[in-house]
Amino acid sequence: MEKIIRILWKFFAAITIGIPIYLFSVQVNFYNLYGSMPSTDLLENPQSELASELYAADGSLLGKYFRNNRSPVTYEEIASNMVHALIASEDYRFEQHAGIDLRGLSRAFFLSILLQQNKGGGSTLTQQLAKNLFNIRKEVNYKGKCTDIPLLNKLILKTKEWILAVQLERAYTKQEIIAMYLNTVTFGSNTYGIKVAARTFFNKTPAELRIEEAALLVGLLRAPTRYSPIKNPERANHIRNVVLAQMAKYGFLKKSEYDLICEIPTELQYQEENYEKGIAPYFRAVVRDFLLKWTQENGYDLFSDGLRIYTTIDSRVQMHAEAALKEQMALLQNQFEDHWKEQNPWIHENGKEIVDYIEKEIKKTPLYQKLRKEYGTDTESIHKVLNTPIPTTLFSWEGPIQKTITPLEAFKHHRRILQAGCMAMDPYTGHIKAWVGGIDYKYFQYDHVKQSKRQTGSTFKPIVYTVALDNDYLPTDLVTDEPVTFVQPNGTTWTPQNAWKSYSGKQYTLRYAMAKSYNSITSYLIKQLTPQLVVDYAKRMGLKGPLDPVPAICLGCSDASVYEMVGAYSTFLNKGVWTEPFFITHIEDKHGNVLQTFIPQRHEAIHEDTADLMTYMLKGSLDEGALNGVSIALREQNEIAGKSGTTSNHSDGWFIGLTQNLCTGVWVGGEDRCIHFRDFSLGAGSVTARPIWEKFMIKLYNDPQLVYKKGPLIANNILSEKVKNIIQSKPPSAYTTSHASTDAANNKQIAIELDIDKIL
């Protein structure tokens, strides 16, 4: 008996002395036997991947950039229902232990290990948090000489978790540990953290979760895929009720409440966050490209550092712009299909179909490039893949079409779909308020606001008239509608025609000529001013080019983006100052510290008087040009201005509109220039693009929450008075055409004496 007692005492002494020595040796990584532990700094500032968040100017969340979709919340932002459900289900002695629950460990040892009853592992919430935060099982730095030995490695890992759990309990309060835990766990469906889970499954904040909702989310922690309410609703309901039973067992829920709630179905409002869904997907993609470059230059990771990016976009304006574009494009697509019927819309300038168009264009797609990498020069195999029917989802305005179809036929289907782009900007600050890069980001990811550049047609003409006004011409000056001929460098001649293929021989004021889009009079001006001077002005007004200094530039033969054209037109309302359109105001880190504030570039592009005159010129479209078809609802008690544009063969339809505090540009066309209507009456910018602007503005005016109201283009309604003063202060222009010179002075005097709006 004495011998047994001595042995027991020795065993007790060995445990009493050995365990602390073992724990200390693991903590200091004695001779690198166990692998290192997380540093004190890392323990005090644990790192986990956080999604970077993109915010609208009105404070709403536009979207995120992430590898693991996670956004943190504080304990105060979490409903007590969620906390109670978590503690009852995962660690009911959480408030009593200091990181390690010896009672739970004993229970796990005897029941789960010795008796093989699978009653859980005895890990506390704090231990699970340590595992989630530091990933000691996988990180190479945390591995030592003994960590690859079977069984021993499990003991070492569990020991490290115990040590970290105790350290976390010393460093943080119980509330902070709960919040950290709920911010790090995954709930499945690409959701990390309670904030994202609450929004994804219920479209709520964590503070708004009901008891049954909190119980379902806690149940998901056990096996997110197995208990997914989307894939396995019956299992999800079962595990929810298991959690509710635990809440009742430990006093967080009355038995009567438990019985009642168990019978209540959990109503989901599921919407998984991804780049294709939500508002402004094209804008988010453009911002992502900008941020990738910015983070690389500044030492941040866009997808894990939890940056907060604040943009100029107004989510309400954005939604109105998207709705207006989709309403018009759905109607326009029906007209396009009725117009072409069974014929293919890709045609040569002579009106004949481009027979091999689809076969050539599909070679430019990522799909074809992928097949080239896989099959190399084996064109027969590539051809076989492209012509083998597969289940495919096709875009249509009536909703997605599920169809078994070849990739070649799917490509052909989508090439028949008309595209569009729209951007709205505050002309005074440069803040972009809406950005709609296309009709549906899921199917068509090419951005038609900034990425795409197309011929501008007559929307370029105001730039020509700007040059004229900035060089002493006046809106009241007369020019004759007659042929203007240019001699080309190769000796040939070019005489631009009006869209209606005739000349009247009559005199028209510049304001009337621009409103009616006379090619002959615009050609006359560029011949007097020179193409190079027009190009110089266009660049000063934000058009990047390439802009060829040729006579045809006056009719919009050069390419520009909606982004550039809106910036150029905004110069007119902004007293001649060009302001670069921009979309990010500032970027913060995850702690709210401002990393960078962005200020747009500005410079004086034209004289202030010229800007006022051009604003007045563009108002002429209301009376004489493309705006005369605008609804009374938009015109009544309101000053609006703008210019439409249509390119050769009606390939591109443009409209740029000005209102009191907004400049909006719209483009409509096919994916390629060869895809278009055959008739000007169907494909003109005033028919395709202008209705989008009109619908958009009416939606803004009808929204009482927005600041956009009807009113004068320039504050205090002094535009006409300013124009009269400018005209009165300048002599008539010293130009001559065959008819206009003798009447210029008389016309000027008439305009001064009478009301300018009426006389012109």
Order of alpha helices (4+ residues) and beta strands (2+ residues): alpha-alpha-beta-beta-alpha-alpha-alpha-alpha-alpha-beta-beta-alpha-alpha-alpha-alpha-alpha-beta-alpha-alpha-alpha-alpha-beta-beta-alpha-beta-beta-beta-alpha-beta-beta-beta-beta-alpha-alpha-alpha-beta-alpha-beta-beta-beta-beta-alpha-alpha-beta-beta-beta-alpha-alpha-alpha-alpha-alpha-alpha
